Amino acid sequence: MQSPIIQAIEVKSILSKSNLPVCEYSVNPYVGCTHGCRYCYASFMKRFTGHTEPWGTFLDVKLWPEIKNPRKYAGKELFIGSVTDPYLPQEEIYGRTRALLEQLQGSGVKLSIATKSDLILRDLDLIKTFPDARVSWSVNTLDENFKQDMDNAVSIARRLAAMEAFHRAGIRTTCFVSPIFPGITDVKAIIQRAKALCNLIWLENLNLRGSYKAVIMDYIKEKYPALLPLYQDIYNRGNRSYWELLDAELKAYSTEIGLDYVVNDDSMQRPFDAPPVIVNYFYHEKIKKSAGKGV
């Protein structure tokens, strides 16, 4: 794998107002993402950044003025990592995510972080100082070979070990089963593996659009040819029956293993030591409607 093209850029602010239903501000210490996930929705960012290089091969390191009055964000939901992983390998060199956390420490913000990395273990003690901090790891397979085909991030085993360390430290954790690849992702196996390590298990289906749709369809044709008719049915003909059947199957499985199963509902206010809640986010259009109503 070739070394990414890295440059420093100055930005006026590191905090951006967000329309996402999960936060009021989105925070991304970098532009681009060297994990290079084949299915990455964030590759659309190239339309705004002017980069011509393939997604995953460049990284802009953001430099921003120090946050002068972080307390004005007290009680606000800040989501770190909406279009990049804040704990890329380069974070070990540039430390922009850590700098951000240090500037926000003691501000009273409600912090959520999404990653595929275990470098976040470096900042565990710092993150623990934020009240009700939430950290999620993306895990959409237990098969390391499939993971290697999909991204350049650390192994699934290392992600789960980091999740366990945070959970044991009393920090709310989420296993984000995303994206679920039809016929490939063993959701039940992931739930079984992660249910003792987290407070939430989020489920999100694979959505194919833009430039990466052809990339994934070609991959399925090459590596999983028997699944190609299913993928064509879902992604070329818009048949949602696979997701409806999987929804029903996982709901029944959740009952079987004694876990609550809800749809489009972040049930994060439960006691820390309660069993995890499984949240189905297959139905994105409903999320958008709820967000528009301020729910």
Secondary structure, DSSP 8 states (H G I E B T S, - for coil): ----EEEEEE-S-SEEE---TT-SEEE-SEES-TT--TT-GGGGGHHHH---S-TTSEEEEEE----S-GGGGTT-EEEE-SSS-TT-TTHHHH-HHHHHHHHHTTS--EEEEEES-SGGGGGHHHHTTSTT-EEEEE---S-HHHHHHH-SS--HHHHHHHHHHHHHTT-EEEEEEEEE-TTT--HHHHHHHHTTS-SEEEEEE----TTHHHHHHHHHHHH-GGGHHHHHHHHTT---HHHHHHHHHHHHHHHHHT--EEES---TTS-TTS--EEEE---HHHHHHHHHTT-
